[in-house]
Amino acid sequence: MTKEDAIAFYEAKKWEQMTLKERALFQLKEPRLCMPFTDFHEAVGKSCGRPVYAHEFANAAALIAEIEKK
């Protein structure tokens, strides 16, 4: 996704149409932040079923694997 695509996604609030799991997986796989971090953080935590700490975002692959198992 280009910078312009990410900005358009954000401005259109497209993440609001996604389920929490879809939001979490989409943003974990996309290097550019396309939604408010608080919404992303909430989606990951609820998709994992536990609190997710900021340092855990450095290992996106582990979070993706955890969410995909649920």
PABABA-977742 format. One line per field, with one value per residue: residue number from 1; y, x, z of N, C-alpha, C in turn. Coordinates in steps of 0.02 Angstrom, whole numbers, plus 32768, in hexadecimal, padded with zeros to 4 digits. Layout:
! residues N
resi (NUM:...) .
n.py (Y:...) .
n.px (X:...) .
n.pz (Z:...) .
ca.py (Y:...) .
ca.px (X:...) .
ca.pz (Z:...) .
c.py (Y:...) .
c.px (X:...) .
c.pz (Z:...) .
***
This chain:
! residues 70
resi (1:2:3:4:5:6:7:8:9:10:11:12:13:14:15:16:17:18:19:20:21:22:23:24:25:26:27:28:29:30:31:32:33:34:35:36:37:38:39:40:41:42:43:44:45:46:47:48:49:50:51:52:53:54:55:56:57:58:59:60:61:62:63:64:65:66:67:68:69:70) .
n.py (7FC5:806D:810C:816B:811A:80E4:8156:8179:8108:811A:8198:8179:8126:809A:802B:8020:7FD4:7F55:7EB6:7E9D:7E3D:7E3B:7EBF:7EBD:7E5A:7E8F:7F0B:7EDF:7EA0:7F06:7F7F:800C:8077:8077:809D:80E4:80CC:80A3:8063:7FF9:7FB9:7F92:7F39:7ED3:7EA5:7E78:7E17:7DBD:7D9A:7DC5:7E3A:7E9D:7ED0:7F64:7F4A:7ECE:7EDF:7EE7:7E69:7E3A:7DC8:7D62:7D8F:7D8C:7D01:7CD4:7D10:7CD9:7C55:7C56) .
n.px (802A:801C:8056:7FF6:7F85:7F75:7F56:7EDC:7E90:7E8C:7E4B:7DCE:7DA0:7D9F:7DC0:7D5D:7CF9:7D22:7D33:7D6E:7DD5:7DF8:7E26:7E95:7EEA:7EFA:7F3D:7FAF:7FF3:800D:8084:8074:8020:7F75:7F05:7EC5:7F3A:7F08:7E8F:7EC0:7F12:7EB1:7E67:7EC4:7EDE:7E5D:7E48:7EAC:7E84:7EB8:7F1B:7F86:8028:8087:810C:80FF:80D4:8142:815D:8108:80E8:80D7:8066:8009:8005:7FD1:7F51:7F19:7F09:7E98) .
n.pz (8000:7FD6:801A:7FFF:7FE8:8067:80B1:8073:8095:811F:8129:80F3:8152:8149:8195:81F4:81BE:81C7:821D:82C6:82C5:823C:822F:8286:824A:81C9:81E3:8227:81C2:816B:814B:8156:81C3:81C7:820A:82A4:8328:83A3:8383:8336:8396:83F4:83A4:838D:8410:8438:83D7:83F5:8471:84E9:854B:84E7:84DE:84B7:848B:8450:83CF:8380:8356:82E6:829C:82FB:833F:82D6:82BC:8336:8336:82C2:82E9:8335) .
ca.py (8000:80AB:813D:818A:80E8:80DF:8193:8173:80D5:813A:81CD:8159:80FD:8058:7FF7:801A:7FA2:7F14:7E98:7EA8:7E0F:7E54:7EFB:7EAA:7E37:7EBE:7F3B:7EBC:7E8E:7F43:7FA8:8051:807B:808E:80AA:80FB:8096:808A:8033:7FBF:7F98:7F72:7F00:7E9D:7E8B:7E51:7DDC:7D8E:7D87:7DD6:7E7A:7E9A:7F08:7F87:7F2A:7E92:7EF1:7EDD:7E25:7E35:7D83:7D3C:7DA4:7D71:7CB9:7CCD:7D23:7CA9:7C16:7C5F) .
ca.px (8000:8043:8045:7FB6:7F51:7F6B:7F32:7E97:7E70:7E80:7E19:7D8D:7D91:7D8D:7DC8:7D1F:7CCE:7D42:7D2E:7DAC:7E09:7E0E:7E4E:7ED5:7F14:7F0A:7F70:7FED:8014:8018:80B6:805D:7FE7:7F3B:7ECE:7EE1:7F5B:7EDC:7E60:7EE9:7F26:7E75:7E55:7EF4:7ED1:7E1E:7E51:7ED7:7E62:7EE3:7F3D:7FC1:8052:80A3:8149:80ED:80C9:8181:815B:80C6:80DC:80BE:8021:7FE1:7FFD:7FA4:7F0D:7F00:7EF7:7E58) .
ca.pz (8000:7FD4:804D:7FEB:7FF4:80B0:80C5:805A:80BE:8160:8123:80E5:818E:8130:81C9:821B:819D:81D2:825F:82ED:82AD:81FB:823C:82A3:8219:8193:81F7:8237:8183:8144:816D:8163:81F0:819F:8238:82E3:834B:83D9:8364:8324:83D4:840F:8379:8399:8453:8439:83AC:841A:84AF:8521:8541:84BC:84F1:847D:8472:842A:8389:835C:833A:82C6:8286:8334:834B:829F:82C8:8370:8321:8290:830B:8358) .
c.py (803E:80D8:815C:815B:80E3:811B:8190:8141:80F4:816D:81B1:812E:80B7:8021:7FEE:7FE6:7F5B:7EF8:7EA7:7E7C:7E26:7E91:7EE9:7E8A:7E66:7EEC:7F1B:7EAA:7ECB:7F70:7FEF:804F:809B:809D:80C5:80C0:807A:8057:7FF2:7F97:7F72:7F34:7EC5:7E7D:7E60:7E13:7DA7:7D75:7D95:7E1C:7E70:7EDA:7F24:7F64:7EEB:7EA1:7EEB:7E98:7E19:7DED:7D58:7D4F:7D8A:7D28:7CAD:7CDB:7CF0:7C66:7C1A:7C5E) .
c.px (802D:802E:8001:7F7B:7F41:7F45:7EE9:7E70:7E5D:7E47:7DD3:7D76:7D7C:7D94:7D89:7CF0:7CE8:7D31:7D6F:7DE5:7E24:7E3A:7E94:7F03:7F29:7F44:7FB1:8015:8026:804A:80A0:801F:7FAD:7EFE:7EEC:7F00:7F2F:7EAA:7E84:7EFB:7EEB:7E63:7E84:7EE7:7E93:7E23:7E7D:7EB5:7E8A:7F00:7F7B:7FE9:8076:80E1:813A:80E2:8109:8185:8116:80B6:80C0:8075:7FF2:7FD2:7FCC:7F5C:7EF1:7EED:7EB2:7E1E) .
c.pz (8000:800E:803E:7FF6:803E:80CA:80B0:8083:8102:815B:8116:8120:817A:8164:81F1:81FD:81A9:8217:8285:82D4:826A:8203:8254:826F:81E0:81A8:820B:81F9:8158:816A:817D:818F:81CB:81C9:8278:8309:8383:83BE:8351:8362:83F3:83E6:8385:83DD:8456:840E:83CD:8459:84ED:8516:8515:84CB:84B4:8461:8448:83E0:8360:833C:831D:82B2:82BE:8343:8314:82AA:8301:835C:82F0:82AF:832B:8328) .
***
